[in-house]
Amino acid sequence: MKKIMMAVVMVGMGTVSYANVVNNGDFETGDFTGWTVLSEGAVINSASPIAGSYDAGMIVGSFNRLQQGFGKIFTDSVTASFEFTMADPGGAGNRGLNFLVFDQADVTGNRWNMRIVDADDDGDGDVQIYSGGSWAGVVGLESLVDFSAVNSLRVTFNSYADTALDYDLTVNGTTVTGLSGAQNAGFSGVGAIQFEGSSSSVGYHVDNVSVIPEPATLGLFAFFGGATLFIRRLVM
């Protein structure tokens, strides 16, 4: 009996899947289903997309916002990720890709704000975080963005406990852990995401956007409880 129960527990743990809460994150519907476009600067692109048949493109020199809310996720360990290509904005003051995470589903409230720039104008992209009223580069993630290739970015929010934000940021496979900067000190969860550009921004493309929370512990308990009852009936 114990051996059978152990086997089911192991199988259950191995089959738990993480669900992406972003609707149409790969844009393969060929339109912005699931997304809200707040300008004319965001378009569906089918000419040499990042992956599949389509991606989302942000037009050069246009103020644009592409966003999606999905309900506030309170659990710790939530990972947001996407792939992107972009032109070199050139120079520290020139804007590039902005990616924001809001703690409210209606794209309001406290936020985490990140951007890609060429801070030292060396032809490679740098990651900056808005914190304490100003932009600051992330040590360890300098010059990692390749403006001639597809790039990947991932942020994992590990904890919001007592407003002590802790997250890890990965760019093209290089990870910096234990970060805490955010635009607002009260950032307390993941409820919406937004890609942004301005009239001074360069164009960029995004694809394969995902927000994935850890599976709920309650779901695991429900699975184990149901499996145990099923086994007892079989044995009896």
C-alpha positions in Angstrom: 0.0 0.0 0.0 2.8 2.5 1.0 4.7 1.7 -2.2 1.7 2.3 -4.4 1.0 5.6 -2.7 4.6 6.7 -3.0 4.5 5.9 -6.7 1.4 8.0 -7.3 2.8 10.9 -5.4 6.0 10.8 -7.5 4.0 10.6 -10.7 1.7 13.5 -9.5 4.7 15.7 -8.8 6.2 14.9 -12.2 3.0 15.8 -14.2 2.3 19.2 -12.6 2.4 21.7 -15.4 3.0 25.5 -15.3 0.3 27.4 -17.2 1.1 30.6 -19.1 -1.6 33.2 -18.1 -0.9 35.4 -21.1 -3.4 35.1 -23.8 -2.0 34.9 -27.3 1.6 35.6 -26.2 3.0 34.2 -29.4 0.6 36.4 -31.6 -0.2 33.4 -33.7 -3.8 34.4 -34.0 -2.5 37.0 -36.5 -4.0 39.8 -34.5 -4.0 41.3 -31.0 -6.5 39.0 -29.5 -6.1 39.2 -25.7 -4.1 42.4 -25.8 -5.0 46.0 -25.5 -3.3 48.4 -28.0 -3.2 52.0 -26.8 -1.9 53.6 -29.9 -1.4 53.1 -33.6 2.2 52.3 -33.0 1.8 48.5 -32.5 1.3 46.2 -35.5 1.2 42.5 -36.2 4.3 41.6 -38.2 4.5 38.6 -40.6 7.7 39.6 -42.4 10.5 37.6 -40.8 8.9 37.2 -37.4 10.9 36.1 -34.4 9.1 32.8 -34.3 6.2 31.1 -35.9 4.2 33.2 -38.4 3.7 36.4 -36.5 5.2 38.7 -33.8 4.3 42.1 -32.5 6.1 45.1 -33.9 6.5 48.6 -32.4 6.8 51.3 -35.1 9.8 53.7 -35.0 9.1 57.1 -33.7 5.6 56.3 -32.5 4.2 56.5 -28.9 2.8 53.0 -28.3 1.6 50.7 -25.5 0.8 47.1 -25.8 -0.6 45.6 -22.6 -2.5 42.7 -21.0 -4.0 42.2 -17.6 -4.8 38.8 -16.2 -5.7 39.2 -12.5 -3.3 39.7 -9.7 -1.1 36.7 -8.9 -0.3 36.7 -5.2 1.9 33.7 -5.1 5.6 34.1 -4.9 7.8 32.9 -7.7 6.2 34.2 -10.9 8.3 34.3 -14.1 7.7 36.8 -16.9 9.6 36.2 -20.1 9.7 37.2 -23.8 11.9 37.3 -26.9 12.8 40.5 -28.7 14.7 42.1 -31.5 15.4 45.9 -31.6 17.5 48.5 -33.3 20.4 50.2 -31.5 18.9 53.4 -29.9 22.5 54.8 -29.7 23.4 56.8 -26.6 22.4 56.8 -23.0 19.5 59.3 -23.4 17.8 57.5 -26.3 15.0 55.2 -25.4 14.6 51.7 -26.5 12.3 48.9 -25.4 10.4 49.4 -22.1 8.8 46.5 -20.3 6.6 47.1 -17.2 4.9 44.8 -14.8 2.0 46.2 -12.7 0.5 44.7 -9.6 -3.1 45.5 -10.6 -4.9 43.8 -13.5 -6.2 47.1 -14.9 -2.6 48.2 -15.5 -2.5 50.6 -12.6 -1.0 50.7 -9.2 2.6 50.0 -8.3 5.0 48.9 -11.0 8.3 47.3 -11.9 9.9 49.1 -14.9 12.8 47.9 -17.1 14.3 49.2 -20.3 16.9 48.3 -22.9 19.3 51.1 -23.9 22.8 51.5 -25.3 24.0 53.4 -22.2 27.7 53.6 -23.3 26.9 53.8 -27.0 29.2 50.8 -27.8 26.8 49.0 -30.1 25.5 46.6 -27.4 22.3 46.9 -25.3 22.3 47.4 -21.5 19.5 46.7 -19.0 18.3 49.4 -16.7 15.8 49.4 -13.9 13.8 52.4 -12.7 14.2 52.7 -8.9 14.4 55.5 -6.5 13.3 58.1 -9.0 16.0 57.3 -11.6 17.3 54.7 -14.1 20.2 52.5 -13.1 22.1 49.8 -14.9 22.1 46.2 -13.6 25.6 45.2 -12.7 26.4 41.9 -14.6 24.0 42.6 -17.4 25.9 45.2 -19.3 26.4 45.0 -23.1 24.5 41.6 -23.3 21.8 42.6 -25.8 22.7 41.9 -29.4 21.0 44.4 -31.7 21.6 42.1 -34.7 20.0 39.0 -33.2 17.0 37.6 -31.3 17.4 38.2 -27.6 15.6 36.6 -24.6 14.7 38.2 -21.2 13.3 36.6 -18.1 12.4 38.1 -14.7 11.4 35.8 -11.8 9.8 37.5 -8.8 10.7 35.4 -5.8 9.1 37.3 -3.0 7.1 40.4 -2.1 7.0 39.8 1.6 6.8 42.9 3.8 7.4 45.0 0.6 10.9 43.5 0.4 10.9 42.7 -3.3 13.4 40.0 -4.4 13.8 39.0 -8.1 16.2 37.4 -10.5 16.8 38.9 -14.0 18.1 36.9 -16.9 19.3 38.2 -20.3 20.4 35.8 -23.0 21.2 33.1 -20.4 23.1 35.3 -18.0 21.3 35.7 -14.6 21.7 38.2 -11.8 20.0 37.2 -8.6 18.8 39.0 -5.4 17.7 42.3 -7.1 15.2 44.5 -5.3 14.7 47.7 -7.3 11.2 48.7 -8.5 9.6 52.0 -9.6 7.3 51.8 -6.6 8.2 50.4 -3.2 4.8 48.9 -2.7 5.0 46.6 -5.7 3.2 43.5 -4.4 2.3 41.0 -7.1 1.9 40.5 -10.8 -1.4 41.6 -12.4 -0.5 43.0 -15.8 2.3 43.5 -18.3 3.0 46.3 -20.8 5.4 47.0 -23.6 6.0 50.7 -24.2 7.7 53.0 -26.6 7.8 56.7 -27.3 8.1 59.1 -30.2 11.9 59.0 -29.6 12.1 55.2 -29.3 13.6 52.9 -31.9 11.5 50.1 -33.4 11.4 46.7 -31.8 9.6 43.3 -32.0 8.4 41.0 -29.2 7.3 37.4 -29.3 6.6 34.3 -27.1 5.5 36.4 -24.1 4.7 34.5 -21.0 3.8 34.9 -17.3 4.0 31.7 -15.4 3.2 31.3 -11.7 4.2 28.3 -9.6 1.4 25.8 -9.3 -0.8 26.2 -6.3 0.0 24.0 -3.3 -3.8 23.5 -2.9 -3.9 21.9 -6.3 -1.2 19.4 -5.3 -3.1 18.5 -2.1 -6.3 18.0 -4.1 -4.5 15.7 -6.5 -2.9 13.6 -3.7 -6.1 13.4 -1.8 -8.0 12.1 -4.8 -5.3 9.7 -5.7 -5.1 8.3 -2.2 -8.9 7.7 -2.1 -8.7 6.0 -5.5 -5.9 3.6 -4.4 -7.8 2.7 -1.2 -10.8 1.7 -3.2 -8.6 -0.4 -5.5 -6.8 -2.2 -2.6 -10.0 -2.7 -0.6 
